[in-house]
């Protein structure tokens, strides 16, 4: 549903305009009791933080979300190390992407 996606993106982008230590409080206040909205925004922020840890902060929110999803798939569903390395090389991603945080 486009309206919900737009709202998630707006909250996420507003959160990024704040200092990192203020983001969680801001998101909690804006999302209120809407746990689904909160989970979506927190997922984007988590992916952004992961991207930030290896220097990909210039990525757009959709690309950050893709990286977060890819990280989840690589670490939770693909057990074959050769496949993991292939995917990382294919997308030119650092090995740190699959390292435990």
Biotite code that builds the C-alpha atoms (Angstrom):
import biotite.structure as struc

atoms = struc.array([
    struc.Atom([0.000, 0.000, 0.000], chain_id="A", res_id=1, res_name="UNK", atom_name="CA", element="C"),
    struc.Atom([1.616, 3.206, -1.237], chain_id="A", res_id=2, res_name="UNK", atom_name="CA", element="C"),
    struc.Atom([0.363, 5.404, 1.619], chain_id="A", res_id=3, res_name="UNK", atom_name="CA", element="C"),
    struc.Atom([2.034, 3.281, 4.277], chain_id="A", res_id=4, res_name="UNK", atom_name="CA", element="C"),
    struc.Atom([5.278, 3.038, 2.310], chain_id="A", res_id=5, res_name="UNK", atom_name="CA", element="C"),
    struc.Atom([5.345, 6.805, 1.900], chain_id="A", res_id=6, res_name="UNK", atom_name="CA", element="C"),
    struc.Atom([4.776, 7.311, 5.625], chain_id="A", res_id=7, res_name="UNK", atom_name="CA", element="C"),
    struc.Atom([7.605, 4.902, 6.483], chain_id="A", res_id=8, res_name="UNK", atom_name="CA", element="C"),
    struc.Atom([9.932, 6.707, 4.097], chain_id="A", res_id=9, res_name="UNK", atom_name="CA", element="C"),
    struc.Atom([9.001, 10.153, 5.459], chain_id="A", res_id=10, res_name="UNK", atom_name="CA", element="C"),
    struc.Atom([9.596, 9.098, 9.068], chain_id="A", res_id=11, res_name="UNK", atom_name="CA", element="C"),
    struc.Atom([12.858, 7.390, 8.119], chain_id="A", res_id=12, res_name="UNK", atom_name="CA", element="C"),
    struc.Atom([14.142, 10.439, 6.260], chain_id="A", res_id=13, res_name="UNK", atom_name="CA", element="C"),
    struc.Atom([13.082, 12.738, 9.124], chain_id="A", res_id=14, res_name="UNK", atom_name="CA", element="C"),
    struc.Atom([14.916, 10.495, 11.564], chain_id="A", res_id=15, res_name="UNK", atom_name="CA", element="C"),
    struc.Atom([18.078, 10.685, 9.471], chain_id="A", res_id=16, res_name="UNK", atom_name="CA", element="C"),
    struc.Atom([18.004, 14.475, 9.718], chain_id="A", res_id=17, res_name="UNK", atom_name="CA", element="C"),
    struc.Atom([18.412, 14.126, 13.483], chain_id="A", res_id=18, res_name="UNK", atom_name="CA", element="C"),
    struc.Atom([21.507, 13.246, 15.456], chain_id="A", res_id=19, res_name="UNK", atom_name="CA", element="C"),
    struc.Atom([22.024, 9.466, 15.705], chain_id="A", res_id=20, res_name="UNK", atom_name="CA", element="C"),
    struc.Atom([21.407, 9.440, 19.463], chain_id="A", res_id=21, res_name="UNK", atom_name="CA", element="C"),
    struc.Atom([18.037, 11.233, 19.002], chain_id="A", res_id=22, res_name="UNK", atom_name="CA", element="C"),
    struc.Atom([16.643, 9.011, 16.243], chain_id="A", res_id=23, res_name="UNK", atom_name="CA", element="C"),
    struc.Atom([15.162, 6.194, 18.334], chain_id="A", res_id=24, res_name="UNK", atom_name="CA", element="C"),
    struc.Atom([13.248, 8.565, 20.615], chain_id="A", res_id=25, res_name="UNK", atom_name="CA", element="C"),
    struc.Atom([11.948, 10.495, 17.603], chain_id="A", res_id=26, res_name="UNK", atom_name="CA", element="C"),
    struc.Atom([10.783, 7.337, 15.812], chain_id="A", res_id=27, res_name="UNK", atom_name="CA", element="C"),
    struc.Atom([9.100, 6.002, 18.948], chain_id="A", res_id=28, res_name="UNK", atom_name="CA", element="C"),
    struc.Atom([7.236, 9.280, 19.416], chain_id="A", res_id=29, res_name="UNK", atom_name="CA", element="C"),
    struc.Atom([6.123, 9.553, 15.788], chain_id="A", res_id=30, res_name="UNK", atom_name="CA", element="C"),
    struc.Atom([5.048, 5.910, 15.426], chain_id="A", res_id=31, res_name="UNK", atom_name="CA", element="C"),
    struc.Atom([3.231, 5.805, 18.751], chain_id="A", res_id=32, res_name="UNK", atom_name="CA", element="C"),
    struc.Atom([1.322, 2.527, 19.191], chain_id="A", res_id=33, res_name="UNK", atom_name="CA", element="C"),
    struc.Atom([1.654, 1.505, 15.538], chain_id="A", res_id=34, res_name="UNK", atom_name="CA", element="C"),
    struc.Atom([4.033, -1.430, 16.001], chain_id="A", res_id=35, res_name="UNK", atom_name="CA", element="C"),
    struc.Atom([4.039, -2.301, 12.295], chain_id="A", res_id=36, res_name="UNK", atom_name="CA", element="C"),
    struc.Atom([5.087, 1.216, 11.326], chain_id="A", res_id=37, res_name="UNK", atom_name="CA", element="C"),
    struc.Atom([7.693, 1.242, 14.099], chain_id="A", res_id=38, res_name="UNK", atom_name="CA", element="C"),
    struc.Atom([9.144, -2.099, 12.954], chain_id="A", res_id=39, res_name="UNK", atom_name="CA", element="C"),
    struc.Atom([9.404, -0.911, 9.334], chain_id="A", res_id=40, res_name="UNK", atom_name="CA", element="C"),
    struc.Atom([11.154, 2.334, 10.251], chain_id="A", res_id=41, res_name="UNK", atom_name="CA", element="C"),
    struc.Atom([13.479, 0.611, 12.716], chain_id="A", res_id=42, res_name="UNK", atom_name="CA", element="C"),
    struc.Atom([14.363, -1.932, 10.034], chain_id="A", res_id=43, res_name="UNK", atom_name="CA", element="C"),
    struc.Atom([15.379, 0.863, 7.669], chain_id="A", res_id=44, res_name="UNK", atom_name="CA", element="C"),
    struc.Atom([17.374, 2.585, 10.394], chain_id="A", res_id=45, res_name="UNK", atom_name="CA", element="C"),
    struc.Atom([19.113, -0.668, 11.272], chain_id="A", res_id=46, res_name="UNK", atom_name="CA", element="C"),
    struc.Atom([19.992, -1.237, 7.624], chain_id="A", res_id=47, res_name="UNK", atom_name="CA", element="C"),
    struc.Atom([21.223, 2.345, 7.400], chain_id="A", res_id=48, res_name="UNK", atom_name="CA", element="C"),
    struc.Atom([23.416, 1.817, 10.464], chain_id="A", res_id=49, res_name="UNK", atom_name="CA", element="C"),
    struc.Atom([24.830, -1.376, 8.948], chain_id="A", res_id=50, res_name="UNK", atom_name="CA", element="C"),
    struc.Atom([25.518, 0.430, 5.677], chain_id="A", res_id=51, res_name="UNK", atom_name="CA", element="C"),
    struc.Atom([27.076, 3.297, 7.605], chain_id="A", res_id=52, res_name="UNK", atom_name="CA", element="C"),
    struc.Atom([29.451, 0.878, 9.313], chain_id="A", res_id=53, res_name="UNK", atom_name="CA", element="C"),
    struc.Atom([31.135, 0.077, 6.005], chain_id="A", res_id=54, res_name="UNK", atom_name="CA", element="C"),
    struc.Atom([30.870, 3.463, 4.359], chain_id="A", res_id=55, res_name="UNK", atom_name="CA", element="C"),
    struc.Atom([27.752, 3.139, 2.210], chain_id="A", res_id=56, res_name="UNK", atom_name="CA", element="C"),
    struc.Atom([25.858, 6.039, 3.775], chain_id="A", res_id=57, res_name="UNK", atom_name="CA", element="C"),
    struc.Atom([25.361, 7.728, 0.431], chain_id="A", res_id=58, res_name="UNK", atom_name="CA", element="C"),
    struc.Atom([22.910, 5.018, -0.599], chain_id="A", res_id=59, res_name="UNK", atom_name="CA", element="C"),
    struc.Atom([19.243, 5.854, -0.957], chain_id="A", res_id=60, res_name="UNK", atom_name="CA", element="C"),
    struc.Atom([16.697, 4.334, 1.481], chain_id="A", res_id=61, res_name="UNK", atom_name="CA", element="C"),
    struc.Atom([15.544, 1.663, -1.018], chain_id="A", res_id=62, res_name="UNK", atom_name="CA", element="C"),
    struc.Atom([19.132, 0.552, -1.612], chain_id="A", res_id=63, res_name="UNK", atom_name="CA", element="C"),
    struc.Atom([19.772, 0.480, 2.122], chain_id="A", res_id=64, res_name="UNK", atom_name="CA", element="C"),
    struc.Atom([16.703, -1.714, 2.557], chain_id="A", res_id=65, res_name="UNK", atom_name="CA", element="C"),
    struc.Atom([17.945, -4.067, -0.170], chain_id="A", res_id=66, res_name="UNK", atom_name="CA", element="C"),
    struc.Atom([21.304, -4.337, 1.592], chain_id="A", res_id=67, res_name="UNK", atom_name="CA", element="C"),
    struc.Atom([19.525, -5.094, 4.871], chain_id="A", res_id=68, res_name="UNK", atom_name="CA", element="C"),
    struc.Atom([17.439, -7.808, 3.223], chain_id="A", res_id=69, res_name="UNK", atom_name="CA", element="C"),
    struc.Atom([20.476, -9.256, 1.491], chain_id="A", res_id=70, res_name="UNK", atom_name="CA", element="C"),
    struc.Atom([22.366, -9.288, 4.770], chain_id="A", res_id=71, res_name="UNK", atom_name="CA", element="C"),
    struc.Atom([19.508, -11.153, 6.434], chain_id="A", res_id=72, res_name="UNK", atom_name="CA", element="C"),
    struc.Atom([19.308, -13.717, 3.637], chain_id="A", res_id=73, res_name="UNK", atom_name="CA", element="C"),
    struc.Atom([23.059, -14.269, 3.589], chain_id="A", res_id=74, res_name="UNK", atom_name="CA", element="C"),
    struc.Atom([23.364, -14.736, 7.329], chain_id="A", res_id=75, res_name="UNK", atom_name="CA", element="C"),
    struc.Atom([20.115, -16.611, 8.016], chain_id="A", res_id=76, res_name="UNK", atom_name="CA", element="C"),
    struc.Atom([19.320, -18.710, 4.957], chain_id="A", res_id=77, res_name="UNK", atom_name="CA", element="C"),
    struc.Atom([22.423, -19.416, 2.919], chain_id="A", res_id=78, res_name="UNK", atom_name="CA", element="C"),
    struc.Atom([24.770, -21.790, 4.697], chain_id="A", res_id=79, res_name="UNK", atom_name="CA", element="C"),
    struc.Atom([27.130, -22.475, 1.805], chain_id="A", res_id=80, res_name="UNK", atom_name="CA", element="C"),
    struc.Atom([30.199, -20.227, 2.214], chain_id="A", res_id=81, res_name="UNK", atom_name="CA", element="C"),
    struc.Atom([30.995, -20.386, -1.505], chain_id="A", res_id=82, res_name="UNK", atom_name="CA", element="C"),
    struc.Atom([27.511, -19.090, -2.370], chain_id="A", res_id=83, res_name="UNK", atom_name="CA", element="C"),
    struc.Atom([27.815, -16.316, 0.193], chain_id="A", res_id=84, res_name="UNK", atom_name="CA", element="C"),
    struc.Atom([31.167, -15.207, -1.228], chain_id="A", res_id=85, res_name="UNK", atom_name="CA", element="C"),
    struc.Atom([29.781, -15.365, -4.774], chain_id="A", res_id=86, res_name="UNK", atom_name="CA", element="C"),
    struc.Atom([26.845, -13.105, -3.866], chain_id="A", res_id=87, res_name="UNK", atom_name="CA", element="C"),
    struc.Atom([29.132, -10.641, -2.081], chain_id="A", res_id=88, res_name="UNK", atom_name="CA", element="C"),
    struc.Atom([31.455, -10.449, -5.089], chain_id="A", res_id=89, res_name="UNK", atom_name="CA", element="C"),
    struc.Atom([28.554, -10.220, -7.523], chain_id="A", res_id=90, res_name="UNK", atom_name="CA", element="C"),
    struc.Atom([27.157, -7.150, -5.757], chain_id="A", res_id=91, res_name="UNK", atom_name="CA", element="C"),
    struc.Atom([30.624, -5.810, -4.882], chain_id="A", res_id=92, res_name="UNK", atom_name="CA", element="C"),
    struc.Atom([29.834, -5.887, -1.169], chain_id="A", res_id=93, res_name="UNK", atom_name="CA", element="C"),
    struc.Atom([32.360, -6.162, 1.658], chain_id="A", res_id=94, res_name="UNK", atom_name="CA", element="C"),
    struc.Atom([32.745, -9.355, 3.665], chain_id="A", res_id=95, res_name="UNK", atom_name="CA", element="C"),
    struc.Atom([31.858, -7.346, 6.776], chain_id="A", res_id=96, res_name="UNK", atom_name="CA", element="C"),
    struc.Atom([28.255, -7.374, 5.577], chain_id="A", res_id=97, res_name="UNK", atom_name="CA", element="C"),
    struc.Atom([27.826, -10.903, 6.898], chain_id="A", res_id=98, res_name="UNK", atom_name="CA", element="C"),
    struc.Atom([29.845, -10.466, 10.062], chain_id="A", res_id=99, res_name="UNK", atom_name="CA", element="C"),
    struc.Atom([27.848, -10.637, 13.299], chain_id="A", res_id=100, res_name="UNK", atom_name="CA", element="C"),
    struc.Atom([27.148, -7.201, 14.768], chain_id="A", res_id=101, res_name="UNK", atom_name="CA", element="C"),
])
